Amino acid sequence: MIRCQLCRGADLVEFLDLGKQPLANKYPTEAQFQAERFFPLAMFFCPNCKNVQLTTIVSRELMFEDYYYLSSVNAGLVRHFEGLAEKLAGARFVVDVGSNDGILLKPLKARGVKCVGIEPSLNVSKIANDRGLTTVCAFFDAASAAEVEKQHGKPDVIVASSVFTHLENPHDFIDTVRALLDAKGKFIIEVEYIGNILRHTQFERFYLDRIFYYSLTSLKHLFDAHDMAIVDAEHVEPHGGSLQVTIQRKGDAVPSVRVASLLAEEEQSLTIARLREFKESVDVQVAAFRDLLTSYKKSNLKVAGYGAPARVSTICNFGDIGPSLVAFTVDDSPLKQNRFTPGTHIPIVPKMHLDSHKPDVLVVFAYEYFADIRKKTNGRYRYLQPIPPRELT
């Protein structure tokens, strides 16, 4: 049996096997097809701390040193981080871990808040620095934290948005946070929330980049082990529904009512029986999506996609959906354009491609940003949400 990496107190239970999957954020060129690597992707649950995790661990260096995800091309995320920057406007010094292209650094700097990013991807950190947003190109570890402290002092806020789920060893990460953070400082994380994944059958949120899929219960177990306490937990919109969690050292922590309420809810909703129901729903939804695409093809409707987020890899590889069913997908990130989706090799193209190829149906892979996508495309198509499959209006 495999032990839980968070609470280290229980054997894990497998509840979903998604087969062999490529690295979801590696978008190959045609010349790279033969070199693509595939790894087992199965999901496991800890009954003790209600943690969900992978057991296949791919090197973080392989995963992140050359990266194709740019946060700032997404208008919805830009709005979200503008809101977070406003919330942090009174901070003295903010360190943003996994700062990407500076999506939070930019609005913080505009508000006069001293801020530094730490970003391991060479290409992405260069983009941020070229924009005048101070970014250290490194993984967040004892060495990079010590360098930040030496150059800038201790922050009163450390942020890690959509980073914590990627960590190979969250215990080491928390120790580094404690060493860098001001004594009364706050650590703010945003994690894709397992409760939303189960509620909306968002199995496509599972991919090899992310090792852990947290509940608030599992986060409480984790931070309790490091003498830190959760003081607030708030539902936020990014990535299909995330938790924004605020943590402080114990002694300075007064938990909000929202913390107790969500922990009580999870006690009832996160069970092995619920996860088995989820697995059955995944099988039904994927079959329905593929059947719908097949029916469009038989009706001579041209189908394309909008968005090439990492979840496209999970959906299309598990569902065996390639360019015969989705001819191409548009993405606004120049780093992804003129490449292909991992594994299934659907061409990724700029938006202007729509004008010359005129699809009838657009699969909205980045469906939580449908309002922005509909506006960008002037509402001229039939729009399809992939999971659960339904046409959007």
Backbone hydrogen bonds, N-H to C=O, Kabsch-Sander energy under -0.5 kcal/mol:
donor,donor_aa,acceptor,acceptor_aa,energy
4,C,10,A,-2.3
8,R,4,C,-0.6
12,L,2,I,-3.3
13,V,45,F,-2.5
15,F,43,M,-2.5
16,L,43,M,-1.2
18,L,16,L,-0.6
18,L,41,L,-3.1
21,Q,39,F,-3.0
23,L,37,R,-0.5
24,A,22,P,-0.6
26,K,23,L,-1.6
27,Y,25,N,-0.6
32,Q,29,T,-1.5
33,F,30,E,-1.3
35,A,32,Q,-0.8
36,E,32,Q,-0.6
36,E,33,F,-1.3
39,F,21,Q,-3.0
41,L,19,G,-2.1
43,M,16,L,-3.2
44,F,53,Q,-2.2
45,F,13,V,-2.5
46,C,51,N,-2.7
50,K,46,C,-1.8
52,V,213,Y,-1.2
53,Q,44,F,-2.2
54,L,211,I,-2.3
55,T,42,A,-0.5
57,I,55,T,-0.7
58,V,56,T,-0.6
63,M,59,S,-1.8
64,F,60,R,-2.6
65,E,61,E,-1.8
68,Y,25,N,-0.6
70,L,68,Y,-0.6
71,S,69,Y,-0.5
73,V,70,L,-0.9
74,N,71,S,-1.9
75,A,73,V,-0.7
78,V,74,N,-2.2
79,R,75,A,-2.1
80,H,76,G,-2.0
81,F,77,L,-2.6
82,E,78,V,-1.8
83,G,79,R,-1.9
84,L,80,H,-1.9
85,A,81,F,-2.4
86,E,82,E,-1.9
87,K,83,G,-1.9
88,L,84,L,-1.6
89,A,86,E,-1.2
91,A,88,L,-2.3
94,V,114,K,-2.5
95,V,157,V,-2.1
96,D,94,V,-0.5
96,D,116,V,-2.6
97,V,95,V,-0.7
97,V,159,V,-3.3
98,G,118,I,-3.4
99,S,96,D,-0.6
99,S,118,I,-1.0
102,G,99,S,-2.3
103,I,99,S,-0.7
106,K,102,G,-2.6
108,L,104,L,-1.9
109,K,105,L,-3.0
110,A,106,K,-2.0
111,R,107,P,-1.0
111,R,108,L,-0.6
112,G,109,K,-1.7
113,V,108,L,-2.5
114,K,92,R,-0.7
116,V,94,V,-2.0
117,G,134,T,-2.6
118,I,96,D,-2.5
119,E,136,V,-2.7
122,L,65,E,-1.7
123,N,65,E,-0.5
125,S,121,S,-2.6
126,K,122,L,-1.5
127,I,123,N,-1.3
128,A,124,V,-1.8
129,N,125,S,-2.6
130,D,126,K,-2.6
131,R,127,I,-0.8
131,R,128,A,-0.8
132,G,129,N,-1.9
133,L,128,A,-2.1
134,T,132,G,-0.7
136,V,117,G,-3.3
137,C,135,T,-0.5
138,A,119,E,-0.6
138,A,136,V,-1.3
141,D,139,F,-0.9
145,A,141,D,-2.6
146,A,142,A,-2.1
147,E,143,A,-1.8
148,V,144,S,-2.1
149,E,145,A,-2.5
150,K,146,A,-2.3
151,Q,147,E,-2.1
152,H,148,V,-2.9
153,G,148,V,-0.6
153,G,149,E,-1.9
156,D,93,F,-1.4
157,V,93,F,-1.5
158,I,186,K,-2.2
159,V,95,V,-2.7
160,A,188,I,-2.5
161,S,97,V,-0.5
162,S,160,A,-0.6
162,S,190,E,-2.5
166,H,163,V,-1.8
167,L,164,F,-1.0
173,F,169,N,-1.7
174,I,170,P,-2.4
175,D,171,H,-2.0
176,T,172,D,-1.9
177,V,173,F,-2.3
178,R,174,I,-2.7
179,A,175,D,-1.8
180,L,176,T,-1.8
181,L,177,V,-3.0
182,D,155,P,-2.8
185,G,182,D,-2.4
186,K,156,D,-2.4
187,F,247,I,-2.7
188,I,158,I,-3.0
188,I,186,K,-0.5
189,I,187,F,-0.5
189,I,245,V,-2.6
190,E,160,A,-1.9
191,V,243,L,-2.1
193,Y,241,G,-1.6
194,I,192,E,-0.5
194,I,214,Y,-2.1
196,N,193,Y,-0.6
197,I,193,Y,-1.9
198,L,194,I,-2.3
199,R,195,G,-2.2
200,H,196,N,-2.3
201,T,198,L,-0.9
202,Q,197,I,-2.5
203,F,201,T,-1.2
205,R,202,Q,-2.2
206,F,203,F,-2.1
207,Y,205,R,-0.6
210,R,207,Y,-1.4
211,I,165,T,-1.9
211,I,209,D,-0.6
212,F,165,T,-2.0
213,Y,52,V,-3.1
219,L,215,S,-1.7
220,K,216,L,-2.4
221,H,217,T,-2.1
222,L,218,S,-2.1
223,F,219,L,-2.8
224,D,220,K,-2.5
225,A,221,H,-1.3
226,H,223,F,-1.4
227,D,224,D,-1.6
228,M,223,F,-2.4
229,A,248,Q,-3.1
231,V,246,T,-3.0
232,D,246,T,-1.3
234,E,244,Q,-2.3
236,V,242,S,-2.5
241,G,237,E,-0.9
241,G,238,P,-1.2
242,S,236,V,-2.6
243,L,191,V,-2.7
244,Q,234,E,-3.1
245,V,189,I,-3.0
245,V,243,L,-0.7
246,T,232,D,-2.3
247,I,187,F,-2.8
248,Q,229,A,-2.3
250,K,227,D,-2.1
252,D,249,R,-1.6
256,S,231,V,-1.9
259,V,256,S,-0.8
260,A,256,S,-1.0
261,S,257,V,-2.1
262,L,258,R,-2.2
263,L,259,V,-2.2
264,A,260,A,-2.0
265,E,261,S,-1.9
266,E,262,L,-2.4
267,E,263,L,-1.4
268,Q,264,A,-0.8
268,Q,265,E,-0.9
269,S,265,E,-1.8
270,L,266,E,-2.2
271,T,269,S,-1.1
275,L,271,T,-1.9
276,R,272,I,-2.0
277,E,273,A,-1.7
278,F,274,R,-1.9
279,K,275,L,-2.0
280,E,276,R,-1.7
281,S,277,E,-2.0
282,V,278,F,-2.3
283,D,279,K,-1.9
284,V,280,E,-1.8
285,Q,281,S,-2.8
286,V,282,V,-2.5
287,A,283,D,-1.8
288,A,284,V,-2.1
289,F,285,Q,-2.3
290,R,286,V,-2.4
291,D,287,A,-2.4
292,L,288,A,-2.1
293,L,289,F,-2.2
294,T,290,R,-2.3
295,S,291,D,-2.1
296,Y,292,L,-2.1
297,K,293,L,-2.0
298,K,294,T,-2.2
299,S,295,S,-1.4
300,N,297,K,-1.8
301,L,296,Y,-2.7
304,A,361,V,-2.5
305,G,328,F,-2.5
306,Y,363,V,-2.7
307,G,330,V,-4.3
312,V,309,P,-1.9
313,S,310,A,-1.4
314,T,310,A,-0.8
315,I,311,R,-2.5
316,C,312,V,-2.6
317,N,313,S,-2.3
318,F,314,T,-2.0
319,G,315,I,-2.3
320,D,316,C,-0.6
321,I,316,C,-2.6
322,G,320,D,-0.6
325,L,322,G,-1.9
326,V,322,G,-2.3
327,A,303,V,-2.4
329,T,347,P,-2.7
330,V,305,G,-2.2
331,D,349,V,-2.1
336,K,333,S,-1.3
337,Q,333,S,-1.4
338,N,348,I,-2.7
339,R,336,K,-1.2
340,F,28,P,-1.6
341,T,346,I,-2.0
344,T,342,P,-2.1
345,H,341,T,-1.8
348,I,339,R,-2.7
349,V,329,T,-2.3
349,V,347,P,-0.5
353,H,350,P,-1.8
354,L,351,K,-2.1
355,D,352,M,-0.9
356,S,352,M,-0.8
357,H,353,H,-1.9
358,K,354,L,-2.2
360,D,302,K,-2.2
361,V,302,K,-2.4
362,L,382,R,-3.1
363,V,304,A,-3.1
363,V,361,V,-0.5
364,V,362,L,-0.7
364,V,384,L,-2.8
365,F,306,Y,-1.1
365,F,363,V,-1.6
366,A,306,Y,-1.3
367,Y,364,V,-0.5
367,Y,365,F,-1.0
369,Y,366,A,-1.9
370,F,367,Y,-1.7
373,I,369,Y,-2.3
374,R,370,F,-3.4
375,K,371,A,-1.8
376,K,372,D,-2.4
377,T,373,I,-1.8
378,N,375,K,-1.2
379,G,374,R,-2.1
380,R,377,T,-1.5
382,R,360,D,-2.1
383,Y,381,Y,-0.5
383,Y,392,L,-0.7
384,L,362,L,-2.9
385,Q,390,R,-3.0
390,R,385,Q,-1.5
392,L,383,Y,-2.8
